[in-house]
């Protein structure tokens, strides 16, 4: 799960706009970020560890600010169990390649599996890998070693080779053009927009919610599964399907947790979905409580729905520091529970002596829910603490872009709900939204469950998973 941005214009400088857009998309990747700018003859690249505001701040402006009419940017969320990109800073994206002596840059959101044979073929063709683990570099290698003379034909060829090998949305910078591509299942998001002005600019982004960050910028449409789109100074120059084997298997975690609440997918907002899951969770698992308290930040939409349906007032009983990273995105070696405790504060004025219903969007490892329950009980001085999770139990690993590469790290894969309640989160009650309830939430918003990947709940994926080590 990463954030990707591409901007192209007739203006001499799109870098600042790209930076603003990536900053609005920093929720998708907080570990590192980078940019590639084409200035008419040279590809300039800058990458570093940290948030967008740090890497592309004024302190380092002389390093990253390069004028150019086209630019792509990338915010990294490393699926560390497979890639370990944070231990290989040279692999921060965008990655650079050469197509028949002409430079290109590529950013990738997603994850590829079973690409060992493609890696080997690229090595035999003369490509020298900088990493033995980066799946993104395999795509760069396929383009760099292609014998096709036309870049788009080489891209089509490369995409066919990775078809069925995972999830990807790509943004590519080549010869002043910004090119986007999406996998045949549409697992990871990608959309196109436009900024009006003296010199119009055209934009690719992971989330539609970023466009209001720029004055006069607007969302046009989502890129379709299996589509390649080419943006130039005059707009959409070309669009075509690189495969006819397309369908929709959009990642449900985008709606549950990852995406900005304002993001729109299939014409529906992420917030609307989260609120709907909260409503249905309140119907499935009513609770006798005095107050509904969201676990910030992604639990807020679900808490709104839960409170509205149950009639229990919602209050902000837990305050989150504005200067902390999303715990789910922290490296594996970090004590995520400790990080969570450090960034949350309880408000006893809201919760003291009361029966509190904490509402959260999901529960993977318990690193968020456990300290939140403890904080509510000890520092919030709540009489009772009930926990409602507005998605089904996450019991299956993900190989398509989430940092859950093994089943054993997921609580629901090895513990019963009562065991999670008593041994992990220590709540007075714990209930999850049912899978049926999740599907109902989609249907009530006019969305078809068959168009979503629910593999983290069911173990059924649009792409066959690799064997678990």
PEJO-V442523 format. One record per residue. N is the residue number from 1. RES is the residue in three letters. D_CENTER is the distance of its C-alpha to the mean C-alpha in Angstrom with 1 decimal. Layout:
n:N res:RES d_center:D_CENTER
n:N res:RES d_center:D_CENTER
This chain:
n:1 res:UNK d_center:3.7
n:2 res:UNK d_center:5.0
n:3 res:UNK d_center:6.5
n:4 res:UNK d_center:9.7
n:5 res:UNK d_center:12.8
n:6 res:UNK d_center:16.3
n:7 res:UNK d_center:19.5
n:8 res:UNK d_center:23.1
n:9 res:UNK d_center:26.3
n:10 res:UNK d_center:30.0
n:11 res:UNK d_center:29.8
n:12 res:UNK d_center:30.4
n:13 res:UNK d_center:27.3
n:14 res:UNK d_center:23.7
n:15 res:UNK d_center:22.3
n:16 res:UNK d_center:22.4
n:17 res:UNK d_center:20.7
n:18 res:UNK d_center:17.8
n:19 res:UNK d_center:17.6
n:20 res:UNK d_center:17.7
n:21 res:UNK d_center:14.8
n:22 res:UNK d_center:12.6
n:23 res:UNK d_center:13.7
n:24 res:UNK d_center:12.7
n:25 res:UNK d_center:9.1
n:26 res:UNK d_center:9.4
n:27 res:UNK d_center:7.5
n:28 res:UNK d_center:4.2
n:29 res:UNK d_center:6.9
n:30 res:UNK d_center:10.4
n:31 res:UNK d_center:12.4
n:32 res:UNK d_center:13.7
n:33 res:UNK d_center:13.8
n:34 res:UNK d_center:16.2
n:35 res:UNK d_center:18.1
n:36 res:UNK d_center:20.5
n:37 res:UNK d_center:23.3
n:38 res:UNK d_center:26.0
n:39 res:UNK d_center:29.3
n:40 res:UNK d_center:31.5
n:41 res:UNK d_center:32.6
n:42 res:UNK d_center:30.4
n:43 res:UNK d_center:26.7
n:44 res:UNK d_center:25.8
n:45 res:UNK d_center:22.8
n:46 res:UNK d_center:21.7
n:47 res:UNK d_center:19.1
n:48 res:UNK d_center:19.1
n:49 res:UNK d_center:17.6
n:50 res:UNK d_center:16.4
n:51 res:UNK d_center:14.8
n:52 res:UNK d_center:15.2
n:53 res:UNK d_center:18.3
n:54 res:UNK d_center:19.8
n:55 res:UNK d_center:19.4
n:56 res:UNK d_center:20.2
n:57 res:UNK d_center:22.7
n:58 res:UNK d_center:26.4
n:59 res:UNK d_center:27.4
n:60 res:UNK d_center:26.1
n:61 res:UNK d_center:26.6
n:62 res:UNK d_center:29.3
n:63 res:UNK d_center:27.1
n:64 res:UNK d_center:24.1
n:65 res:UNK d_center:25.8
n:66 res:UNK d_center:27.2
n:67 res:UNK d_center:28.4
n:68 res:UNK d_center:27.2
n:69 res:UNK d_center:26.9
n:70 res:UNK d_center:23.6
n:71 res:UNK d_center:20.6
n:72 res:UNK d_center:17.1
n:73 res:UNK d_center:14.6
n:74 res:UNK d_center:11.6
n:75 res:UNK d_center:9.6
n:76 res:UNK d_center:9.3
n:77 res:UNK d_center:7.5
n:78 res:UNK d_center:10.4
n:79 res:UNK d_center:11.0
n:80 res:UNK d_center:14.3
n:81 res:UNK d_center:16.2
n:82 res:UNK d_center:16.4
n:83 res:UNK d_center:15.9
n:84 res:UNK d_center:16.9
n:85 res:UNK d_center:15.9
n:86 res:UNK d_center:16.6
n:87 res:UNK d_center:20.1
n:88 res:UNK d_center:20.5
n:89 res:UNK d_center:20.1
n:90 res:UNK d_center:21.6
n:91 res:UNK d_center:18.6
n:92 res:UNK d_center:16.2
n:93 res:UNK d_center:15.1
n:94 res:UNK d_center:16.3
n:95 res:UNK d_center:18.9
n:96 res:UNK d_center:22.3
n:97 res:UNK d_center:24.6
n:98 res:UNK d_center:27.9
n:99 res:UNK d_center:29.0
n:100 res:UNK d_center:32.8
n:101 res:UNK d_center:33.0
n:102 res:UNK d_center:30.7
n:103 res:UNK d_center:27.5
n:104 res:UNK d_center:24.0
n:105 res:UNK d_center:20.5
n:106 res:UNK d_center:17.3
n:107 res:UNK d_center:13.5
n:108 res:UNK d_center:11.3
n:109 res:UNK d_center:7.7
n:110 res:UNK d_center:8.5
n:111 res:UNK d_center:11.5
n:112 res:UNK d_center:15.2
n:113 res:UNK d_center:18.0
n:114 res:UNK d_center:21.8
n:115 res:UNK d_center:22.1
n:116 res:UNK d_center:25.0
n:117 res:UNK d_center:27.5
n:118 res:UNK d_center:25.8
n:119 res:UNK d_center:25.6
n:120 res:UNK d_center:29.3
n:121 res:UNK d_center:30.3
n:122 res:UNK d_center:28.7
n:123 res:UNK d_center:30.6
n:124 res:UNK d_center:33.8
n:125 res:UNK d_center:33.2
n:126 res:UNK d_center:33.3
n:127 res:UNK d_center:29.7
n:128 res:UNK d_center:29.4
n:129 res:UNK d_center:26.2
n:130 res:UNK d_center:25.0
n:131 res:UNK d_center:22.9
n:132 res:UNK d_center:23.7
n:133 res:UNK d_center:20.2
n:134 res:UNK d_center:17.8
n:135 res:UNK d_center:16.8
n:136 res:UNK d_center:15.9
n:137 res:UNK d_center:19.5
n:138 res:UNK d_center:20.8
n:139 res:UNK d_center:19.8
n:140 res:UNK d_center:21.4
n:141 res:UNK d_center:24.4
n:142 res:UNK d_center:24.8
n:143 res:UNK d_center:25.0
n:144 res:UNK d_center:27.2
n:145 res:UNK d_center:29.7
n:146 res:UNK d_center:29.9
n:147 res:UNK d_center:33.4
n:148 res:UNK d_center:32.5
n:149 res:UNK d_center:33.9
n:150 res:UNK d_center:31.4
n:151 res:UNK d_center:27.8
n:152 res:UNK d_center:26.4
n:153 res:UNK d_center:28.6
n:154 res:UNK d_center:27.3
n:155 res:UNK d_center:23.7
n:156 res:UNK d_center:24.7
n:157 res:UNK d_center:26.4
n:158 res:UNK d_center:23.5
n:159 res:UNK d_center:21.2
n:160 res:UNK d_center:23.9
n:161 res:UNK d_center:24.1
n:162 res:UNK d_center:20.5
n:163 res:UNK d_center:20.7
n:164 res:UNK d_center:20.1
n:165 res:UNK d_center:18.7
n:166 res:UNK d_center:15.1
n:167 res:UNK d_center:12.0
n:168 res:UNK d_center:11.5
n:169 res:UNK d_center:10.9
n:170 res:UNK d_center:13.3
n:171 res:UNK d_center:14.8
n:172 res:UNK d_center:18.3
n:173 res:UNK d_center:21.1
n:174 res:UNK d_center:24.5
n:175 res:UNK d_center:27.9
n:176 res:UNK d_center:26.6
n:177 res:UNK d_center:24.5
n:178 res:UNK d_center:20.7
n:179 res:UNK d_center:19.7
n:180 res:UNK d_center:16.7
n:181 res:UNK d_center:16.3
n:182 res:UNK d_center:14.4
n:183 res:UNK d_center:15.3
n:184 res:UNK d_center:18.0
n:185 res:UNK d_center:16.1
n:186 res:UNK d_center:13.4
n:187 res:UNK d_center:10.8
n:188 res:UNK d_center:7.9
n:189 res:UNK d_center:8.5
n:190 res:UNK d_center:10.9
n:191 res:UNK d_center:13.7
n:192 res:UNK d_center:16.8
n:193 res:UNK d_center:18.8
n:194 res:UNK d_center:22.0
n:195 res:UNK d_center:23.5
n:196 res:UNK d_center:27.2
n:197 res:UNK d_center:29.8
n:198 res:UNK d_center:32.8
n:199 res:UNK d_center:30.6
n:200 res:UNK d_center:27.8
n:201 res:UNK d_center:24.5
n:202 res:UNK d_center:21.8
n:203 res:UNK d_center:18.1
n:204 res:UNK d_center:15.1
n:205 res:UNK d_center:11.7
n:206 res:UNK d_center:8.2
n:207 res:UNK d_center:9.1
n:208 res:UNK d_center:12.8
n:209 res:UNK d_center:13.0
n:210 res:UNK d_center:13.4
n:211 res:UNK d_center:16.8
n:212 res:UNK d_center:19.0
n:213 res:UNK d_center:18.4
n:214 res:UNK d_center:21.0
n:215 res:UNK d_center:24.4
n:216 res:UNK d_center:25.2
n:217 res:UNK d_center:21.8
n:218 res:UNK d_center:20.8
n:219 res:UNK d_center:18.5
n:220 res:UNK d_center:20.3
n:221 res:UNK d_center:18.5
n:222 res:UNK d_center:15.6
n:223 res:UNK d_center:16.1
n:224 res:UNK d_center:17.5
n:225 res:UNK d_center:16.9
n:226 res:UNK d_center:19.0
n:227 res:UNK d_center:19.6
n:228 res:UNK d_center:20.3
n:229 res:UNK d_center:20.8
n:230 res:UNK d_center:22.8
n:231 res:UNK d_center:23.0
n:232 res:UNK d_center:26.1
n:233 res:UNK d_center:28.0
n:234 res:UNK d_center:29.4
n:235 res:UNK d_center:26.2
n:236 res:UNK d_center:25.1
n:237 res:UNK d_center:27.5
n:238 res:UNK d_center:26.5
n:239 res:UNK d_center:24.4
n:240 res:UNK d_center:24.9
n:241 res:UNK d_center:23.7
n:242 res:UNK d_center:23.6
n:243 res:UNK d_center:24.2
n:244 res:UNK d_center:25.9
n:245 res:UNK d_center:24.3
n:246 res:UNK d_center:21.5
n:247 res:UNK d_center:20.1
n:248 res:UNK d_center:17.2
n:249 res:UNK d_center:15.1
n:250 res:UNK d_center:11.9
n:251 res:UNK d_center:9.5
n:252 res:UNK d_center:10.9
n:253 res:UNK d_center:8.4
n:254 res:UNK d_center:6.4
n:255 res:UNK d_center:9.9
n:256 res:UNK d_center:10.9
n:257 res:UNK d_center:8.6
n:258 res:UNK d_center:5.1
n:259 res:UNK d_center:6.2
n:260 res:UNK d_center:9.3
n:261 res:UNK d_center:12.4
n:262 res:UNK d_center:13.9
n:263 res:UNK d_center:11.6
n:264 res:UNK d_center:13.7
n:265 res:UNK d_center:13.3
n:266 res:UNK d_center:16.6
n:267 res:UNK d_center:18.4
n:268 res:UNK d_center:17.3
n:269 res:UNK d_center:15.4
n:270 res:UNK d_center:12.8
n:271 res:UNK d_center:15.5
n:272 res:UNK d_center:18.1
n:273 res:UNK d_center:16.5
n:274 res:UNK d_center:16.1
n:275 res:UNK d_center:19.6
n:276 res:UNK d_center:20.9
n:277 res:UNK d_center:19.7
n:278 res:UNK d_center:21.5
n:279 res:UNK d_center:24.6
n:280 res:UNK d_center:24.8
n:281 res:UNK d_center:24.3
n:282 res:UNK d_center:27.2
n:283 res:UNK d_center:29.3
n:284 res:UNK d_center:28.6
n:285 res:UNK d_center:29.1
n:286 res:UNK d_center:31.2
n:287 res:UNK d_center:32.0
n:288 res:UNK d_center:35.0
n:289 res:UNK d_center:33.5
n:290 res:UNK d_center:34.5
n:291 res:UNK d_center:31.1
n:292 res:UNK d_center:27.4
n:293 res:UNK d_center:25.1
n:294 res:UNK d_center:21.3
n:295 res:UNK d_center:19.5
n:296 res:UNK d_center:17.6
n:297 res:UNK d_center:15.2
n:298 res:UNK d_center:13.1
n:299 res:UNK d_center:16.4
n:300 res:UNK d_center:18.2
n:301 res:UNK d_center:17.7
n:302 res:UNK d_center:18.8
n:303 res:UNK d_center:21.6
n:304 res:UNK d_center:22.8
n:305 res:UNK d_center:23.2
n:306 res:UNK d_center:24.8
n:307 res:UNK d_center:27.2
n:308 res:UNK d_center:28.2
n:309 res:UNK d_center:29.0
n:310 res:UNK d_center:30.7
n:311 res:UNK d_center:32.6
n:312 res:UNK d_center:31.8
n:313 res:UNK d_center:31.1
n:314 res:UNK d_center:27.8
n:315 res:UNK d_center:27.9
n:316 res:UNK d_center:25.7
n:317 res:UNK d_center:27.2
n:318 res:UNK d_center:24.6
n:319 res:UNK d_center:23.6
n:320 res:UNK d_center:20.7
n:321 res:UNK d_center:21.2
n:322 res:UNK d_center:19.6
n:323 res:UNK d_center:19.6
n:324 res:UNK d_center:17.4
n:325 res:UNK d_center:14.0
n:326 res:UNK d_center:11.7
n:327 res:UNK d_center:13.6
n:328 res:UNK d_center:11.1
n:329 res:UNK d_center:10.0
n:330 res:UNK d_center:13.7
n:331 res:UNK d_center:15.5
n:332 res:UNK d_center:17.3
n:333 res:UNK d_center:20.7
n:334 res:UNK d_center:20.1
n:335 res:UNK d_center:21.6
n:336 res:UNK d_center:18.7
n:337 res:UNK d_center:21.2
n:338 res:UNK d_center:23.3
n:339 res:UNK d_center:20.4
n:340 res:UNK d_center:19.8
n:341 res:UNK d_center:23.6
n:342 res:UNK d_center:23.9
n:343 res:UNK d_center:21.5
n:344 res:UNK d_center:22.8
n:345 res:UNK d_center:26.3
n:346 res:UNK d_center:28.2
n:347 res:UNK d_center:30.5
n:348 res:UNK d_center:33.7
n:349 res:UNK d_center:35.2
n:350 res:UNK d_center:32.7
n:351 res:UNK d_center:32.7
n:352 res:UNK d_center:36.1
n:353 res:UNK d_center:38.2
n:354 res:UNK d_center:36.0
n:355 res:UNK d_center:34.2
n:356 res:UNK d_center:30.5
n:357 res:UNK d_center:27.8
n:358 res:UNK d_center:24.4
n:359 res:UNK d_center:21.5
n:360 res:UNK d_center:18.1
n:361 res:UNK d_center:15.2
n:362 res:UNK d_center:14.9
n:363 res:UNK d_center:16.8
n:364 res:UNK d_center:15.7
n:365 res:UNK d_center:18.0
n:366 res:UNK d_center:19.8
n:367 res:UNK d_center:18.9
n:368 res:UNK d_center:18.2
n:369 res:UNK d_center:20.6
n:370 res:UNK d_center:23.5
n:371 res:UNK d_center:24.0
n:372 res:UNK d_center:23.4
n:373 res:UNK d_center:26.2
n:374 res:UNK d_center:28.4
n:375 res:UNK d_center:27.9
n:376 res:UNK d_center:28.8
n:377 res:UNK d_center:31.8
n:378 res:UNK d_center:33.2
n:379 res:UNK d_center:32.4
n:380 res:UNK d_center:31.9
n:381 res:UNK d_center:35.1
n:382 res:UNK d_center:34.0
n:383 res:UNK d_center:36.6
n:384 res:UNK d_center:34.1
n:385 res:UNK d_center:30.4
n:386 res:UNK d_center:28.8
n:387 res:UNK d_center:25.2
n:388 res:UNK d_center:23.5
n:389 res:UNK d_center:20.1
n:390 res:UNK d_center:18.8
n:391 res:UNK d_center:17.3
n:392 res:UNK d_center:19.3
n:393 res:UNK d_center:19.8
n:394 res:UNK d_center:17.0
n:395 res:UNK d_center:19.5
n:396 res:UNK d_center:18.1
n:397 res:UNK d_center:16.0
n:398 res:UNK d_center:13.1
n:399 res:UNK d_center:13.6
n:400 res:UNK d_center:11.0
n:401 res:UNK d_center:7.9
n:402 res:UNK d_center:8.2
n:403 res:UNK d_center:10.7
n:404 res:UNK d_center:13.4
n:405 res:UNK d_center:15.8
n:406 res:UNK d_center:18.9
n:407 res:UNK d_center:20.1
n:408 res:UNK d_center:22.4
n:409 res:UNK d_center:19.8
n:410 res:UNK d_center:18.9
n:411 res:UNK d_center:21.6
n:412 res:UNK d_center:22.1
n:413 res:UNK d_center:22.9
n:414 res:UNK d_center:25.9
n:415 res:UNK d_center:27.0
n:416 res:UNK d_center:28.3
n:417 res:UNK d_center:27.2
n:418 res:UNK d_center:30.5
n:419 res:UNK d_center:29.9
n:420 res:UNK d_center:26.5
n:421 res:UNK d_center:28.2
n:422 res:UNK d_center:31.2
n:423 res:UNK d_center:30.1
n:424 res:UNK d_center:26.6
n:425 res:UNK d_center:25.9
n:426 res:UNK d_center:29.6
n:427 res:UNK d_center:29.3
n:428 res:UNK d_center:32.3
n:429 res:UNK d_center:30.3
n:430 res:UNK d_center:27.0
n:431 res:UNK d_center:25.8
n:432 res:UNK d_center:22.8
n:433 res:UNK d_center:22.1
n:434 res:UNK d_center:23.5
n:435 res:UNK d_center:21.9
n:436 res:UNK d_center:24.5
n:437 res:UNK d_center:23.4
n:438 res:UNK d_center:19.8
n:439 res:UNK d_center:21.2
n:440 res:UNK d_center:23.6
n:441 res:UNK d_center:21.0
n:442 res:UNK d_center:19.5
n:443 res:UNK d_center:23.1
n:444 res:UNK d_center:24.2
n:445 res:UNK d_center:21.7
n:446 res:UNK d_center:23.0
n:447 res:UNK d_center:20.2
n:448 res:UNK d_center:21.1
n:449 res:UNK d_center:19.8
n:450 res:UNK d_center:20.6
n:451 res:UNK d_center:18.0
n:452 res:UNK d_center:15.1
n:453 res:UNK d_center:14.3
n:454 res:UNK d_center:15.6
n:455 res:UNK d_center:16.2
n:456 res:UNK d_center:15.0
n:457 res:UNK d_center:17.9
n:458 res:UNK d_center:20.4
n:459 res:UNK d_center:20.1
n:460 res:UNK d_center:20.3
n:461 res:UNK d_center:17.8
n:462 res:UNK d_center:18.0
n:463 res:UNK d_center:18.2
n:464 res:UNK d_center:20.7
n:465 res:UNK d_center:19.4
n:466 res:UNK d_center:21.3
n:467 res:UNK d_center:23.8
n:468 res:UNK d_center:22.8
n:469 res:UNK d_center:24.6
